[in-house]
Amino acid sequence: MPGPVGLRGGAGPSVESIALMRWYAAAQSGAQFSVGTRPKALAFDGNDIWVANELGNNLTRVRSSDGVVVETVSNIPSPIGLVFDGDHMWAANSTRNTVTKIAVDEQLRPPRARADAGSRIAGVFPVGANPTALAFDGAQIWVANFSDNTLTKLRASTGERLATVPVGSGPNALAFDGAFIWVTNQFDGTVSKVRAVDNQVVGTFPVGPEPSGVAFDGGTIWVSNRGDSTAVALRASDGARLGVAQVGSLPTAVAFDGVHIWVANAGDSSVTKLRAVDGANLGTFQTGAVPIALSFDGVYIWVANQASNTLSKL
């Protein structure tokens, strides 16, 4: 079985692939790994899985090949969102209304845990109220600000604020489709479609009660709805509803592995696997307690289990 797609050293994914999170080719396994306190978000950097530990005020970096913790980055206040831009990991600091930019040191081989990586913190930047989710569009970082119903757009290279974009009520998850940013609006039961190049909201589409996760599969936007335990498929080109799949209880995050859509079900400690082409349910797999976030590393799906302070590897 091939390992995850490497980011450096030889032919790695392009910036566009990083923005679209295209680490494709999937498989299954099963393992549990301990991380920090209250893991809330995951991101893959081409080699390792990063975990945002909300109550630990730190990030855990886990080697994707075997789950070994290779680093702990401290002094990241209440992180609940992560995204990788090809060189830096960005963390959303929910209680500080900021985001932190951290240089990814590719030389952490073999693993060695470190208490702090302060010298690699490249900046802390103010955003809106209660930032909860992040996305990268190939040049900019987008931040969903849950408590003031906006998106903040930052230049990835410098952290400069480029725009503040009003969206729906309670924006809480983001996805990039190559041209547009999609944001779930928890209290509106909608998703907003924002053109990345000029920050214009070009559509708002109903999806279901309490939308909580979103992913792009190359042609379709998938949204999980906590309120009715469904995953809704929208055509990315025009927002038309293509179908609805029943999933587990209180679905949260959504991820795409190149073939399948995965949905984390916080209410029953499981993930649901859907066939992306038609939404067929291919199985439900148990995880740790209260799965809250997903990431795909090119081979495995990783699940952050909020209540058990673990990762599941599927």
Contacts in CASP RR format, 6 or more apart in sequence:
PFRMAT RR
TARGET T0000
AUTHOR 0000-0000-0000
METHOD contacts of the structure
MODEL  1
MPGPVGLRGGAGPSVESIALMRWYAAAQSGAQFSVGTRPKALAFDGNDIW
VANELGNNLTRVRSSDGVVVETVSNIPSPIGLVFDGDHMWAANSTRNTVT
KIAVDEQLRPPRARADAGSRIAGVFPVGANPTALAFDGAQIWVANFSDNT
LTKLRASTGERLATVPVGSGPNALAFDGAFIWVTNQFDGTVSKVRAVDNQ
VVGTFPVGPEPSGVAFDGGTIWVSNRGDSTAVALRASDGARLGVAQVGSL
PTAVAFDGVHIWVANAGDSSVTKLRAVDGANLGTFQTGAVPIALSFDGVY
IWVANQASNTLSKL
1 27 0 8 1.000
1 299 0 8 1.000
2 25 0 8 1.000
2 299 0 8 1.000
3 65 0 8 1.000
3 298 0 8 1.000
3 299 0 8 1.000
4 23 0 8 1.000
4 44 0 8 1.000
4 46 0 8 1.000
4 47 0 8 1.000
4 64 0 8 1.000
4 65 0 8 1.000
4 297 0 8 1.000
4 298 0 8 1.000
4 299 0 8 1.000
4 300 0 8 1.000
5 12 0 8 1.000
5 13 0 8 1.000
5 23 0 8 1.000
5 24 0 8 1.000
5 46 0 8 1.000
5 297 0 8 1.000
5 298 0 8 1.000
6 12 0 8 1.000
6 13 0 8 1.000
6 46 0 8 1.000
6 47 0 8 1.000
7 13 0 8 1.000
7 18 0 8 1.000
7 45 0 8 1.000
7 46 0 8 1.000
7 47 0 8 1.000
7 86 0 8 1.000
7 106 0 8 1.000
8 106 0 8 1.000
13 22 0 8 1.000
13 23 0 8 1.000
13 46 0 8 1.000
15 86 0 8 1.000
15 138 0 8 1.000
15 139 0 8 1.000
16 138 0 8 1.000
16 178 0 8 1.000
17 23 0 8 1.000
18 84 0 8 1.000
18 85 0 8 1.000
18 86 0 8 1.000
18 136 0 8 1.000
18 138 0 8 1.000
19 136 0 8 1.000
19 137 0 8 1.000
19 138 0 8 1.000
19 176 0 8 1.000
19 178 0 8 1.000
20 176 0 8 1.000
20 177 0 8 1.000
20 178 0 8 1.000
20 216 0 8 1.000
20 218 0 8 1.000
21 44 0 8 1.000
21 256 0 8 1.000
21 296 0 8 1.000
22 258 0 8 1.000
23 44 0 8 1.000
23 46 0 8 1.000
23 296 0 8 1.000
23 297 0 8 1.000
23 298 0 8 1.000
24 257 0 8 1.000
24 258 0 8 1.000
24 259 0 8 1.000
24 298 0 8 1.000
25 258 0 8 1.000
25 298 0 8 1.000
25 299 0 8 1.000
26 257 0 8 1.000
26 258 0 8 1.000
26 259 0 8 1.000
26 260 0 8 1.000
26 296 0 8 1.000
26 298 0 8 1.000
26 299 0 8 1.000
26 300 0 8 1.000
26 301 0 8 1.000
27 299 0 8 1.000
27 300 0 8 1.000
28 300 0 8 1.000
28 314 0 8 1.000
29 300 0 8 1.000
29 313 0 8 1.000
29 314 0 8 1.000
30 312 0 8 1.000
30 313 0 8 1.000
30 314 0 8 1.000
31 67 0 8 1.000
31 312 0 8 1.000
31 313 0 8 1.000
32 288 0 8 1.000
32 310 0 8 1.000
32 311 0 8 1.000
32 312 0 8 1.000
32 313 0 8 1.000
33 62 0 8 1.000
33 67 0 8 1.000
33 69 0 8 1.000
33 310 0 8 1.000
33 311 0 8 1.000
33 313 0 8 1.000
34 309 0 8 1.000
34 310 0 8 1.000
35 51 0 8 1.000
35 53 0 8 1.000
35 60 0 8 1.000
35 62 0 8 1.000
35 69 0 8 1.000
35 304 0 8 1.000
35 309 0 8 1.000
35 310 0 8 1.000
35 311 0 8 1.000
36 51 0 8 1.000
36 53 0 8 1.000
36 56 0 8 1.000
36 58 0 8 1.000
36 60 0 8 1.000
36 309 0 8 1.000
37 53 0 8 1.000
37 54 0 8 1.000
37 55 0 8 1.000
37 56 0 8 1.000
37 309 0 8 1.000
38 53 0 8 1.000
38 54 0 8 1.000
38 55 0 8 1.000
38 56 0 8 1.000
38 306 0 8 1.000
38 309 0 8 1.000
39 51 0 8 1.000
39 52 0 8 1.000
39 53 0 8 1.000
39 54 0 8 1.000
39 60 0 8 1.000
39 292 0 8 1.000
39 293 0 8 1.000
39 304 0 8 1.000
39 305 0 8 1.000
39 306 0 8 1.000
39 309 0 8 1.000
39 310 0 8 1.000
39 311 0 8 1.000
40 52 0 8 1.000
40 53 0 8 1.000
40 54 0 8 1.000
40 79 0 8 1.000
40 80 0 8 1.000
40 81 0 8 1.000
40 292 0 8 1.000
40 293 0 8 1.000
40 304 0 8 1.000
40 306 0 8 1.000
41 51 0 8 1.000
41 52 0 8 1.000
41 79 0 8 1.000
41 80 0 8 1.000
41 81 0 8 1.000
41 82 0 8 1.000
41 91 0 8 1.000
41 92 0 8 1.000
41 133 0 8 1.000
41 293 0 8 1.000
41 304 0 8 1.000
42 49 0 8 1.000
42 50 0 8 1.000
42 51 0 8 1.000
42 52 0 8 1.000
42 82 0 8 1.000
42 293 0 8 1.000
42 294 0 8 1.000
42 295 0 8 1.000
42 302 0 8 1.000
42 304 0 8 1.000
42 311 0 8 1.000
43 49 0 8 1.000
43 50 0 8 1.000
43 82 0 8 1.000
43 83 0 8 1.000
43 84 0 8 1.000
43 89 0 8 1.000
43 295 0 8 1.000
44 50 0 8 1.000
44 64 0 8 1.000
44 84 0 8 1.000
44 295 0 8 1.000
44 296 0 8 1.000
44 297 0 8 1.000
44 298 0 8 1.000
44 302 0 8 1.000
45 84 0 8 1.000
45 86 0 8 1.000
45 89 0 8 1.000
45 104 0 8 1.000
46 64 0 8 1.000
46 84 0 8 1.000
46 297 0 8 1.000
47 63 0 8 1.000
47 64 0 8 1.000
47 106 0 8 1.000
48 61 0 8 1.000
48 62 0 8 1.000
48 63 0 8 1.000
48 64 0 8 1.000
48 70 0 8 1.000
48 108 0 8 1.000
49 61 0 8 1.000
49 62 0 8 1.000
49 63 0 8 1.000
49 64 0 8 1.000
49 67 0 8 1.000
49 295 0 8 1.000
49 297 0 8 1.000
49 302 0 8 1.000
49 311 0 8 1.000
50 59 0 8 1.000
50 60 0 8 1.000
50 61 0 8 1.000
50 62 0 8 1.000
50 82 0 8 1.000
50 84 0 8 1.000
50 89 0 8 1.000
51 59 0 8 1.000
51 60 0 8 1.000
51 61 0 8 1.000
51 62 0 8 1.000
51 82 0 8 1.000
51 304 0 8 1.000
51 311 0 8 1.000
52 59 0 8 1.000
52 76 0 8 1.000
52 79 0 8 1.000
52 80 0 8 1.000
52 81 0 8 1.000
52 82 0 8 1.000
52 91 0 8 1.000
52 92 0 8 1.000
53 59 0 8 1.000
53 60 0 8 1.000
53 79 0 8 1.000
53 309 0 8 1.000
54 78 0 8 1.000
54 79 0 8 1.000
54 80 0 8 1.000
54 94 0 8 1.000
55 78 0 8 1.000
57 74 0 8 1.000
57 75 0 8 1.000
57 76 0 8 1.000
57 77 0 8 1.000
57 78 0 8 1.000
57 79 0 8 1.000
58 72 0 8 1.000
58 73 0 8 1.000
58 74 0 8 1.000
58 75 0 8 1.000
58 76 0 8 1.000
58 79 0 8 1.000
59 72 0 8 1.000
59 73 0 8 1.000
59 76 0 8 1.000
59 79 0 8 1.000
59 82 0 8 1.000
59 89 0 8 1.000
59 91 0 8 1.000
59 102 0 8 1.000
60 69 0 8 1.000
60 71 0 8 1.000
60 72 0 8 1.000
61 69 0 8 1.000
61 70 0 8 1.000
61 71 0 8 1.000
61 72 0 8 1.000
61 73 0 8 1.000
61 108 0 8 1.000
62 68 0 8 1.000
62 69 0 8 1.000
62 70 0 8 1.000
62 311 0 8 1.000
63 69 0 8 1.000
63 70 0 8 1.000
63 111 0 8 1.000
64 297 0 8 1.000
64 299 0 8 1.000
64 300 0 8 1.000
64 302 0 8 1.000
67 311 0 8 1.000
67 313 0 8 1.000
68 111 0 8 1.000
69 111 0 8 1.000
69 113 0 8 1.000
70 108 0 8 1.000
70 109 0 8 1.000
70 111 0 8 1.000
70 112 0 8 1.000
70 113 0 8 1.000
71 105 0 8 1.000
71 108 0 8 1.000
71 111 0 8 1.000
71 112 0 8 1.000
71 113 0 8 1.000
71 114 0 8 1.000
71 117 0 8 1.000
72 113 0 8 1.000
72 114 0 8 1.000
72 115 0 8 1.000
73 102 0 8 1.000
73 116 0 8 1.000
73 117 0 8 1.000
73 118 0 8 1.000
73 120 0 8 1.000
74 115 0 8 1.000
74 116 0 8 1.000
74 117 0 8 1.000
74 118 0 8 1.000
75 116 0 8 1.000
75 118 0 8 1.000
75 121 0 8 1.000
76 91 0 8 1.000
76 93 0 8 1.000
76 100 0 8 1.000
76 102 0 8 1.000
77 93 0 8 1.000
77 95 0 8 1.000
77 96 0 8 1.000
77 98 0 8 1.000
78 93 0 8 1.000
78 94 0 8 1.000
78 95 0 8 1.000
78 96 0 8 1.000
79 91 0 8 1.000
79 92 0 8 1.000
79 93 0 8 1.000
79 94 0 8 1.000
79 100 0 8 1.000
80 92 0 8 1.000
80 94 0 8 1.000
80 131 0 8 1.000
80 132 0 8 1.000
81 91 0 8 1.000
81 92 0 8 1.000
81 131 0 8 1.000
81 132 0 8 1.000
81 133 0 8 1.000
81 134 0 8 1.000
82 89 0 8 1.000
82 90 0 8 1.000
82 91 0 8 1.000
82 92 0 8 1.000
82 134 0 8 1.000
83 89 0 8 1.000
83 90 0 8 1.000
83 134 0 8 1.000
83 135 0 8 1.000
83 136 0 8 1.000
83 141 0 8 1.000
84 90 0 8 1.000
84 104 0 8 1.000
84 136 0 8 1.000
85 136 0 8 1.000
85 138 0 8 1.000
85 141 0 8 1.000
85 156 0 8 1.000
86 104 0 8 1.000
87 103 0 8 1.000
87 104 0 8 1.000
88 101 0 8 1.000
88 102 0 8 1.000
88 103 0 8 1.000
88 104 0 8 1.000
88 122 0 8 1.000
88 156 0 8 1.000
89 101 0 8 1.000
89 102 0 8 1.000
89 104 0 8 1.000
90 99 0 8 1.000
90 100 0 8 1.000
90 101 0 8 1.000
90 102 0 8 1.000
90 134 0 8 1.000
90 136 0 8 1.000
90 141 0 8 1.000
91 99 0 8 1.000
91 100 0 8 1.000
91 102 0 8 1.000
91 134 0 8 1.000
92 99 0 8 1.000
92 127 0 8 1.000
92 131 0 8 1.000
92 132 0 8 1.000
92 133 0 8 1.000
92 134 0 8 1.000
92 143 0 8 1.000
93 99 0 8 1.000
93 100 0 8 1.000
93 124 0 8 1.000
93 131 0 8 1.000
94 130 0 8 1.000
94 131 0 8 1.000
94 132 0 8 1.000
94 146 0 8 1.000
95 130 0 8 1.000
97 126 0 8 1.000
97 127 0 8 1.000
97 128 0 8 1.000
97 129 0 8 1.000
97 130 0 8 1.000
97 131 0 8 1.000
97 145 0 8 1.000
98 124 0 8 1.000
98 125 0 8 1.000
98 126 0 8 1.000
98 127 0 8 1.000
98 131 0 8 1.000
99 124 0 8 1.000
99 125 0 8 1.000
99 127 0 8 1.000
99 131 0 8 1.000
99 134 0 8 1.000
99 141 0 8 1.000
99 143 0 8 1.000
99 154 0 8 1.000
100 121 0 8 1.000
100 123 0 8 1.000
100 124 0 8 1.000
101 121 0 8 1.000
101 122 0 8 1.000
101 123 0 8 1.000
101 124 0 8 1.000
101 125 0 8 1.000
101 159 0 8 1.000
102 117 0 8 1.000
102 120 0 8 1.000
102 121 0 8 1.000
102 122 0 8 1.000
103 120 0 8 1.000
103 121 0 8 1.000
103 122 0 8 1.000
104 120 0 8 1.000
105 117 0 8 1.000
105 120 0 8 1.000
123 159 0 8 1.000
125 154 0 8 1.000
125 159 0 8 1.000
125 161 0 8 1.000
126 161 0 8 1.000
127 143 0 8 1.000
127 145 0 8 1.000
127 152 0 8 1.000
127 154 0 8 1.000
127 161 0 8 1.000
128 143 0 8 1.000
128 145 0 8 1.000
128 147 0 8 1.000
128 148 0 8 1.000
128 150 0 8 1.000
128 152 0 8 1.000
128 164 0 8 1.000
129 145 0 8 1.000
129 146 0 8 1.000
129 147 0 8 1.000
129 148 0 8 1.000
130 145 0 8 1.000
130 146 0 8 1.000
130 147 0 8 1.000
130 148 0 8 1.000
131 143 0 8 1.000
131 144 0 8 1.000
131 145 0 8 1.000
131 146 0 8 1.000
131 152 0 8 1.000
132 144 0 8 1.000
132 145 0 8 1.000
132 146 0 8 1.000
132 171 0 8 1.000
132 172 0 8 1.000
132 173 0 8 1.000
133 143 0 8 1.000
133 144 0 8 1.000
133 171 0 8 1.000
133 172 0 8 1.000
133 173 0 8 1.000
133 174 0 8 1.000
133 183 0 8 1.000
134 141 0 8 1.000
134 142 0 8 1.000
134 143 0 8 1.000
134 144 0 8 1.000
134 174 0 8 1.000
135 141 0 8 1.000
135 142 0 8 1.000
135 174 0 8 1.000
135 175 0 8 1.000
135 176 0 8 1.000
135 181 0 8 1.000
136 142 0 8 1.000
136 156 0 8 1.000
136 176 0 8 1.000
137 176 0 8 1.000
137 178 0 8 1.000
137 181 0 8 1.000
137 196 0 8 1.000
138 156 0 8 1.000
138 176 0 8 1.000
139 155 0 8 1.000
139 156 0 8 1.000
139 157 0 8 1.000
140 153 0 8 1.000
140 154 0 8 1.000
140 155 0 8 1.000
140 156 0 8 1.000
140 162 0 8 1.000
140 196 0 8 1.000
141 153 0 8 1.000
141 154 0 8 1.000
141 155 0 8 1.000
141 156 0 8 1.000
141 159 0 8 1.000
142 151 0 8 1.000
142 152 0 8 1.000
142 153 0 8 1.000
142 154 0 8 1.000
142 174 0 8 1.000
142 176 0 8 1.000
142 181 0 8 1.000
142 196 0 8 1.000
143 151 0 8 1.000
143 152 0 8 1.000
143 153 0 8 1.000
143 154 0 8 1.000
144 151 0 8 1.000
144 167 0 8 1.000
144 171 0 8 1.000
144 172 0 8 1.000
144 173 0 8 1.000
144 174 0 8 1.000
144 183 0 8 1.000
145 151 0 8 1.000
145 152 0 8 1.000
145 171 0 8 1.000
146 170 0 8 1.000
146 171 0 8 1.000
146 172 0 8 1.000
146 186 0 8 1.000
147 170 0 8 1.000
149 166 0 8 1.000
149 167 0 8 1.000
149 168 0 8 1.000
149 169 0 8 1.000
149 170 0 8 1.000
149 171 0 8 1.000
149 185 0 8 1.000
150 164 0 8 1.000
150 165 0 8 1.000
150 166 0 8 1.000
150 167 0 8 1.000
150 171 0 8 1.000
151 163 0 8 1.000
151 164 0 8 1.000
151 165 0 8 1.000
151 167 0 8 1.000
151 171 0 8 1.000
151 174 0 8 1.000
151 181 0 8 1.000
151 183 0 8 1.000
151 194 0 8 1.000
152 161 0 8 1.000
152 163 0 8 1.000
152 164 0 8 1.000
152 165 0 8 1.000
153 161 0 8 1.000
153 162 0 8 1.000
153 163 0 8 1.000
153 164 0 8 1.000
153 165 0 8 1.000
153 199 0 8 1.000
154 160 0 8 1.000
154 161 0 8 1.000
154 162 0 8 1.000
155 162 0 8 1.000
162 199 0 8 1.000
163 199 0 8 1.000
165 194 0 8 1.000
165 199 0 8 1.000
165 201 0 8 1.000
166 201 0 8 1.000
167 183 0 8 1.000
167 185 0 8 1.000
167 192 0 8 1.000
167 194 0 8 1.000
167 201 0 8 1.000
168 183 0 8 1.000
168 185 0 8 1.000
168 187 0 8 1.000
168 188 0 8 1.000
168 190 0 8 1.000
168 192 0 8 1.000
168 204 0 8 1.000
169 185 0 8 1.000
169 186 0 8 1.000
169 187 0 8 1.000
169 188 0 8 1.000
170 185 0 8 1.000
170 186 0 8 1.000
170 187 0 8 1.000
170 188 0 8 1.000
171 183 0 8 1.000
171 184 0 8 1.000
171 185 0 8 1.000
171 186 0 8 1.000
171 192 0 8 1.000
172 184 0 8 1.000
172 185 0 8 1.000
172 186 0 8 1.000
172 211 0 8 1.000
172 212 0 8 1.000
172 213 0 8 1.000
173 183 0 8 1.000
173 184 0 8 1.000
173 211 0 8 1.000
173 212 0 8 1.000
173 213 0 8 1.000
173 214 0 8 1.000
173 253 0 8 1.000
173 254 0 8 1.000
174 181 0 8 1.000
174 182 0 8 1.000
174 183 0 8 1.000
174 184 0 8 1.000
174 214 0 8 1.000
175 181 0 8 1.000
175 182 0 8 1.000
175 214 0 8 1.000
175 215 0 8 1.000
175 216 0 8 1.000
175 221 0 8 1.000
176 182 0 8 1.000
176 196 0 8 1.000
176 216 0 8 1.000
177 216 0 8 1.000
177 218 0 8 1.000
177 219 0 8 1.000
177 221 0 8 1.000
177 236 0 8 1.000
178 196 0 8 1.000
178 216 0 8 1.000
179 195 0 8 1.000
179 196 0 8 1.000
179 197 0 8 1.000
180 193 0 8 1.000
180 194 0 8 1.000
180 195 0 8 1.000
180 196 0 8 1.000
180 202 0 8 1.000
180 236 0 8 1.000
181 193 0 8 1.000
181 194 0 8 1.000
181 196 0 8 1.000
182 191 0 8 1.000
182 192 0 8 1.000
182 193 0 8 1.000
182 194 0 8 1.000
182 214 0 8 1.000
182 216 0 8 1.000
182 221 0 8 1.000
182 236 0 8 1.000
183 191 0 8 1.000
183 192 0 8 1.000
183 194 0 8 1.000
183 214 0 8 1.000
184 190 0 8 1.000
184 191 0 8 1.000
184 207 0 8 1.000
184 211 0 8 1.000
184 212 0 8 1.000
184 213 0 8 1.000
184 214 0 8 1.000
184 223 0 8 1.000
185 191 0 8 1.000
185 192 0 8 1.000
185 204 0 8 1.000
185 211 0 8 1.000
186 210 0 8 1.000
186 211 0 8 1.000
186 212 0 8 1.000
187 210 0 8 1.000
188 204 0 8 1.000
189 206 0 8 1.000
189 207 0 8 1.000
189 208 0 8 1.000
189 209 0 8 1.000
189 210 0 8 1.000
189 211 0 8 1.000
189 225 0 8 1.000
190 204 0 8 1.000
190 205 0 8 1.000
190 206 0 8 1.000
190 207 0 8 1.000
190 211 0 8 1.000
191 204 0 8 1.000
191 205 0 8 1.000
191 207 0 8 1.000
191 211 0 8 1.000
191 214 0 8 1.000
191 221 0 8 1.000
191 223 0 8 1.000
191 234 0 8 1.000
192 201 0 8 1.000
192 203 0 8 1.000
192 204 0 8 1.000
193 201 0 8 1.000
193 202 0 8 1.000
193 203 0 8 1.000
193 204 0 8 1.000
193 205 0 8 1.000
193 239 0 8 1.000
194 200 0 8 1.000
194 201 0 8 1.000
194 202 0 8 1.000
195 202 0 8 1.000
203 239 0 8 1.000
205 234 0 8 1.000
205 239 0 8 1.000
205 241 0 8 1.000
207 223 0 8 1.000
207 225 0 8 1.000
207 232 0 8 1.000
207 234 0 8 1.000
208 223 0 8 1.000
208 225 0 8 1.000
208 227 0 8 1.000
208 228 0 8 1.000
208 230 0 8 1.000
208 232 0 8 1.000
209 225 0 8 1.000
209 226 0 8 1.000
209 227 0 8 1.000
209 228 0 8 1.000
210 225 0 8 1.000
210 226 0 8 1.000
210 227 0 8 1.000
211 223 0 8 1.000
211 224 0 8 1.000
211 225 0 8 1.000
211 226 0 8 1.000
212 224 0 8 1.000
212 225 0 8 1.000
212 226 0 8 1.000
212 251 0 8 1.000
212 252 0 8 1.000
212 253 0 8 1.000
213 223 0 8 1.000
213 224 0 8 1.000
213 251 0 8 1.000
213 252 0 8 1.000
213 253 0 8 1.000
213 254 0 8 1.000
214 221 0 8 1.000
214 222 0 8 1.000
214 223 0 8 1.000
214 224 0 8 1.000
214 254 0 8 1.000
215 221 0 8 1.000
215 222 0 8 1.000
215 254 0 8 1.000
215 255 0 8 1.000
215 256 0 8 1.000
215 261 0 8 1.000
216 222 0 8 1.000
216 236 0 8 1.000
216 256 0 8 1.000
217 256 0 8 1.000
217 258 0 8 1.000
217 261 0 8 1.000
217 276 0 8 1.000
218 236 0 8 1.000
218 256 0 8 1.000
219 235 0 8 1.000
219 236 0 8 1.000
219 237 0 8 1.000
220 233 0 8 1.000
220 234 0 8 1.000
220 235 0 8 1.000
220 236 0 8 1.000
220 242 0 8 1.000
220 276 0 8 1.000
221 233 0 8 1.000
221 234 0 8 1.000
221 235 0 8 1.000
221 236 0 8 1.000
221 239 0 8 1.000
222 231 0 8 1.000
222 232 0 8 1.000
222 233 0 8 1.000
222 234 0 8 1.000
222 254 0 8 1.000
222 256 0 8 1.000
222 261 0 8 1.000
222 274 0 8 1.000
222 276 0 8 1.000
223 231 0 8 1.000
223 232 0 8 1.000
223 234 0 8 1.000
223 254 0 8 1.000
224 230 0 8 1.000
224 231 0 8 1.000
224 247 0 8 1.000
224 251 0 8 1.000
224 252 0 8 1.000
224 253 0 8 1.000
224 254 0 8 1.000
224 263 0 8 1.000
225 231 0 8 1.000
225 232 0 8 1.000
225 251 0 8 1.000
226 250 0 8 1.000
226 251 0 8 1.000
226 252 0 8 1.000
226 266 0 8 1.000
227 250 0 8 1.000
229 246 0 8 1.000
229 247 0 8 1.000
229 248 0 8 1.000
229 249 0 8 1.000
229 250 0 8 1.000
229 251 0 8 1.000
229 265 0 8 1.000
230 244 0 8 1.000
230 245 0 8 1.000
230 246 0 8 1.000
230 247 0 8 1.000
230 251 0 8 1.000
231 244 0 8 1.000
231 245 0 8 1.000
231 247 0 8 1.000
231 251 0 8 1.000
231 254 0 8 1.000
231 261 0 8 1.000
231 263 0 8 1.000
231 272 0 8 1.000
231 274 0 8 1.000
231 279 0 8 1.000
232 241 0 8 1.000
232 243 0 8 1.000
232 244 0 8 1.000
232 245 0 8 1.000
233 241 0 8 1.000
233 242 0 8 1.000
233 243 0 8 1.000
233 244 0 8 1.000
233 245 0 8 1.000
233 279 0 8 1.000
234 240 0 8 1.000
234 241 0 8 1.000
234 242 0 8 1.000
235 241 0 8 1.000
235 242 0 8 1.000
243 279 0 8 1.000
245 272 0 8 1.000
245 274 0 8 1.000
245 279 0 8 1.000
245 280 0 8 1.000
245 281 0 8 1.000
246 281 0 8 1.000
247 263 0 8 1.000
247 265 0 8 1.000
247 272 0 8 1.000
247 274 0 8 1.000
247 281 0 8 1.000
248 263 0 8 1.000
248 265 0 8 1.000
248 267 0 8 1.000
248 268 0 8 1.000
248 270 0 8 1.000
248 272 0 8 1.000
248 284 0 8 1.000
249 265 0 8 1.000
249 266 0 8 1.000
249 267 0 8 1.000
249 268 0 8 1.000
250 265 0 8 1.000
250 266 0 8 1.000
250 267 0 8 1.000
250 268 0 8 1.000
251 263 0 8 1.000
251 264 0 8 1.000
251 265 0 8 1.000
251 266 0 8 1.000
251 272 0 8 1.000
252 264 0 8 1.000
252 265 0 8 1.000
252 266 0 8 1.000
252 291 0 8 1.000
252 292 0 8 1.000
252 293 0 8 1.000
253 263 0 8 1.000
253 264 0 8 1.000
253 291 0 8 1.000
253 292 0 8 1.000
253 293 0 8 1.000
253 294 0 8 1.000
254 261 0 8 1.000
254 262 0 8 1.000
254 263 0 8 1.000
254 264 0 8 1.000
254 294 0 8 1.000
255 261 0 8 1.000
255 262 0 8 1.000
255 294 0 8 1.000
255 295 0 8 1.000
255 296 0 8 1.000
255 301 0 8 1.000
256 262 0 8 1.000
256 276 0 8 1.000
256 296 0 8 1.000
257 296 0 8 1.000
257 298 0 8 1.000
257 301 0 8 1.000
258 276 0 8 1.000
258 296 0 8 1.000
259 275 0 8 1.000
259 276 0 8 1.000
260 273 0 8 1.000
260 274 0 8 1.000
260 275 0 8 1.000
260 276 0 8 1.000
260 282 0 8 1.000
261 273 0 8 1.000
261 274 0 8 1.000
261 275 0 8 1.000
261 276 0 8 1.000
261 279 0 8 1.000
262 271 0 8 1.000
262 272 0 8 1.000
262 273 0 8 1.000
262 274 0 8 1.000
262 294 0 8 1.000
262 296 0 8 1.000
262 301 0 8 1.000
262 314 0 8 1.000
263 271 0 8 1.000
263 272 0 8 1.000
263 274 0 8 1.000
264 271 0 8 1.000
264 287 0 8 1.000
264 291 0 8 1.000
264 292 0 8 1.000
264 293 0 8 1.000
264 294 0 8 1.000
264 303 0 8 1.000
265 271 0 8 1.000
265 272 0 8 1.000
265 284 0 8 1.000
265 291 0 8 1.000
266 290 0 8 1.000
266 291 0 8 1.000
266 292 0 8 1.000
266 306 0 8 1.000
267 290 0 8 1.000
269 286 0 8 1.000
269 287 0 8 1.000
269 288 0 8 1.000
269 289 0 8 1.000
269 290 0 8 1.000
269 291 0 8 1.000
269 305 0 8 1.000
270 284 0 8 1.000
270 285 0 8 1.000
270 286 0 8 1.000
270 287 0 8 1.000
270 291 0 8 1.000
271 284 0 8 1.000
271 285 0 8 1.000
271 287 0 8 1.000
271 291 0 8 1.000
271 294 0 8 1.000
271 301 0 8 1.000
271 303 0 8 1.000
271 312 0 8 1.000
271 314 0 8 1.000
272 281 0 8 1.000
272 283 0 8 1.000
272 284 0 8 1.000
273 281 0 8 1.000
273 282 0 8 1.000
273 283 0 8 1.000
273 284 0 8 1.000
273 285 0 8 1.000
274 280 0 8 1.000
274 281 0 8 1.000
274 282 0 8 1.000
275 282 0 8 1.000
285 314 0 8 1.000
287 303 0 8 1.000
287 305 0 8 1.000
287 312 0 8 1.000
287 314 0 8 1.000
288 303 0 8 1.000
288 305 0 8 1.000
288 307 0 8 1.000
288 308 0 8 1.000
288 310 0 8 1.000
288 312 0 8 1.000
289 305 0 8 1.000
289 306 0 8 1.000
289 307 0 8 1.000
289 308 0 8 1.000
290 305 0 8 1.000
290 306 0 8 1.000
290 307 0 8 1.000
290 308 0 8 1.000
291 303 0 8 1.000
291 304 0 8 1.000
291 305 0 8 1.000
291 306 0 8 1.000
291 312 0 8 1.000
292 304 0 8 1.000
292 305 0 8 1.000
292 306 0 8 1.000
293 303 0 8 1.000
293 304 0 8 1.000
294 301 0 8 1.000
294 302 0 8 1.000
294 303 0 8 1.000
294 304 0 8 1.000
295 301 0 8 1.000
295 302 0 8 1.000
296 302 0 8 1.000
300 313 0 8 1.000
300 314 0 8 1.000
301 313 0 8 1.000
301 314 0 8 1.000
302 311 0 8 1.000
302 312 0 8 1.000
302 313 0 8 1.000
302 314 0 8 1.000
303 311 0 8 1.000
303 312 0 8 1.000
303 313 0 8 1.000
303 314 0 8 1.000
304 311 0 8 1.000
305 311 0 8 1.000
305 312 0 8 1.000
END
